[in-house]
């Protein structure tokens, strides 16, 4: 599902204009992104958490040059779904 499809779905369910919904969705994404940049996690009860994961320094290989490189420690954004969210998806989606 694309952002445009999400906006259209929310607009249909709420009766709001697509332009207003799009501004709200983009404001939400900007808020989450800015919070993570500042080092603050975002918790949405019943949905999940946008968190920062710390990756330790590790050794990697450059296969084309056949050399060893050091990958420095760094942080990455991650999403951790809530237990209710995981349970609902497991029960409804059959592979």
N, C-alpha and C positions, 0 to 999 in steps of 0.2 A: 504494500500500500504506500503510495507516495504522499508527500505533504499536501498536494492539491486534493487528493482523494480524502485525506483526513479532514481537511478544511470543509470540503463539500459534505461529508458525512455529519460533521458537527453542525453545519449550517442547516441541514435538513432536519436534524433532531431538535435543534433549539429554536428554529425560525429566525435566527439572526442573519444579517447580511454576510455574504462570503468575505467581503472586504474587512469587516469588523472581526470576523473569526480568524482570518489570516493574520491580522495585526496582533491578535491575542496569542495565537500559536507561536508566532515569531518572537513576541515579547517573552513568552514562557521559555523558549529555547535559549534566548539571549540571557535570561536570568539564570538558568541552569549553568550555561557556559561560563558566565561571569563569576558565579559562586565557586565553580570548580577552579577557575583561574586564581581566585583569591585563597584557595586551599580549604574551602568550606564544602562539606558534603550536603546533598539535598535529599531529604527523606520524605516520601509520599506514602503515607500509611495505606496499606491494602494494595499498593501498586508496586513499589520498589524503591531502591535508593540509587542515586547517581553518586558514585564515590570516586576517590582518587586512590589508585593502587600504586604502591612503590615497587619498582623492579630493582633487584640487586645488580651490582656489577657482575658481568659474566664474560667468559671467553667465547669468541665466535670464530668462524673461518670464512675467509674470502676465497671461495672455490676457484674463481677465475685466475687469481694470482697465487693460489696455494700458500696463503699466509694466515697467520693467526692475528686476530685483532681483539682488542678489549672494548667491550660495549659498556659504556659508563652507566652507573645507576641513574634511573630516571623515573618519573611519575607518568602514569597514563590514566585517562578517564575510563570508568567502567560502570556498568549497570548491573545491579544485583536485584532480581525480582523478589517480591514478597512471597511468603509461603502460600498464601491464598491464590495468588496469581499463578504460581507454578502448578498448584493442584488443579486449578480450573483448566489450564491449557492441557495438562496431561490427560484429564478425563474427557475433554472434548475433541482433541485432535488424535485421529488414528492414522498411523503411518502405514 
